[in-house]
Amino acid sequence: MQALIGKINSIPQEVKKVIDSRLNEFSSFATKPEEDWFSELCFCLLTANSKASTAISLQNDLGFKGFAGLSEPELVEQIKSHKHRFHNTKASRIVLARKYLDIKKTIQNIVKSNGQSEAREWLVKNVHGLGYKESSHFLRNTGHETLAILDRHILNLMHEHKLILEVKPLNAKTYLATESQFNSLASQLKMSPSRLDLCMWYIRTGKVLK
């Protein structure tokens, strides 16, 4: 663990500034409209088992109007044109998600009443295509800082530094257990889980995305 802590503490200052900027973007969602929240929900649906970079490109091209208004066949063609994986499945899930165009109000009410973990549970149960990782991703990107996004980059880095014994698909129980390990590291570093995620993603990929 100490080797990983050393790598995190050694991240260049210019990269730390980019991370600060990204976290500020996430926190700005508190005042953004429902349309931006729904667009972010669709982005997170696109990222499941697929590249974040092409999901970002799709989000930039489609925006709320495309996600909310294109027919399912039109969405399929748009996703295919970006060479993004699972175009049929992703298009279907975006169409199904349209019942939650008021996602900002829904999530803010749950967080206010029961906290961020309960908001994640609601997403997992109600938005088809969102597991724990993608639900955590959506919540982090909309300004909620306490949940871990345990994608393959984070899990591989945790495994390399012996924070977890193996890298394998996570069910609800193992996700929460691994998240506890991740959050323990964040606490030791005196940073939020959302900041630690961006730091570890940078160490693994050399990039600061979202």
N, C-alpha and C positions, 0 to 999 in steps of 0.2 A: 504493500500500500504506500509506503514512503516514497518509492520510486515514482508512482503515479502522482502523488502530491507534489513532488518536485517538478514533474513535467507541467502540471497545472500552474504552479507558482511561477514557472519560467516562460509562460506565454508572453510574447512580445507586447509591449505597451500599445502599439498601433492596433494589434488584434483585439486587445481588451477594450479599446475604444469602439471598435466595430461591434463587439458583443454588447457594450453599453447601449449603443444606438439601436441594436436589434431588440433589446429588452424594453427600451423606451417605446418602440413601435408596438410591442405587445401590450404594454400598459395603456397605450392610447386607445385601445379598443373599448375602454369603459365609456367613452363618449362617442364612439362610432355608431352609425345606424344599423338597423337589422340587416340591411342588404350586405354590408361588409361582413357581418358575422356569418350569414348564410354562405357567402362566397368562401369564407375560411373553412366552414364545415365541408364544403364540396372539395376544397383543396386537400383536406385531411382524408376524405374518402378516396381521393386519387392516389394518395401516397402509399396506401396499403400494398405491401409486396411490390412496390414500384419505386422508381427514382424520384426523389424530391425535386430535382432540377427540371424534369419535364412536366411535373405537376405544377410547378411555379409558372412555367411557360404557358401552360393551358389556362391557368387562373388569370394570367395577365391578358391573354387573348379573349377569353370568354367573359370574365367578370360576372357580376350578378345577373345581368340580362341574359347571358348565354346559359348559365347554370339553371336559371329559373324559367327560361322561355323556350329554349330549343326543344324540338321533339327528340325522343330517344334515338331514332336513327340518325338525326343530325348530330347529336352528341357523340354517337359511336364514330361517325366520320371525323369529327374534330379530334377525338382522342387518338384515332388511328393515324391521322395526319401528323401528329407529334411523336409518332412511334412510341407511344406510351402503352404499357402492358395491360392486358385484360380489358380491352375497350368495351366489350359487350357488358361485362359485369359492372364496370365502373359507371357506364351510362345508366344502367338500370338502377343502381344504388342512388345516383344523383336524382333521378326522377322520383324515386320513393321518398327521398329526403325532403321533397318540396312540401310535405305536410308540416314541416317545421320551419317555415319562413320566419316565424317569430322566435327563433332559437335564442336570440339575445335575452328577451324577456324571460323565457323559460329557465335558462341557465342562471341568470342573475337572481331570480326568485329562489331557486334551489340552493345556490351558494349562500345567500343571505340567511335562509332558514336552517340549512343542514350542513353547509360546508362544501369544499371542493371535491372531496372523495365521494360524497353522495351525488354530486353533479355528474361525476364520471360514471357512477353506477347507472344513473338514468340514461346517459348516452349509450352505454353498452347495451342496455336492455331495449332501448327504443329506436336507435338509428341503425338500420341494417347496414352492416359493413364496417362498423366501428367496434374494434376490440379495445382492450385496456390501453394499448400503445397509442392507437389513433385517437382515442378519446382524451388521453393525457396530452397528446399533441395539440388537439383543438383547444383545450383549456389553457395550455401554456401560451399558445399563440394569441389568445384573447385576454391575456393579462393575469392568469392564475399561476402562481409560482411554486406550489408545494408538491406537484406530482412529477414522477419520473417518466420519461419517454424511453422505454427500454427497447430500442431498435438494435439491429445486428451490430452496428458500430459500437454502441455503448456496451452491449453484452460481450463482444469480443475483447474490448479494452478491459472490462472488469475481469474477464477470465484470464487474460494475459498477466494481470497483476494480482491474481489469486483471491479476488474478492468473491468470486463464485467458482464452483468446482467444474462446471461444464456449461457449454452453450447449447441450449435446446429450446424447442417451442415452449412457450409459457402458458399454462392455464391460469385461472384466476388466483389460485392459491400460491403458485410459484411466482407469479408476477408480483404479488404483494410482498412476498418474502424477499425477492430480489430488490424490489423498490426500497424496502427497509434498509438493506445494505447500502444502496445508492444514497439514500437520504442521510444515513449515518456518516458517509464520507462528506456530503455537503455540509453537515453540521460541524464536522471536524475542521473543514476549510472555512467555516463561518460565511457560507454563501448559500443562496437559494438553490433548490434543485434545478430550476430553470436556467440559472447561470452556469451551474456545473454541467448541465447537458450541453450547452453551447461550447463550453471549454473542452469537454471530452470529444465532442464531434469534431472540433477543430484539430485536436491532437491526432485523431484517427484519419481525417480526410483532408486536412489543410484548408478547409472551407468553413465559413460561418453563414449558414443558410437560415431556414426557419422551420 
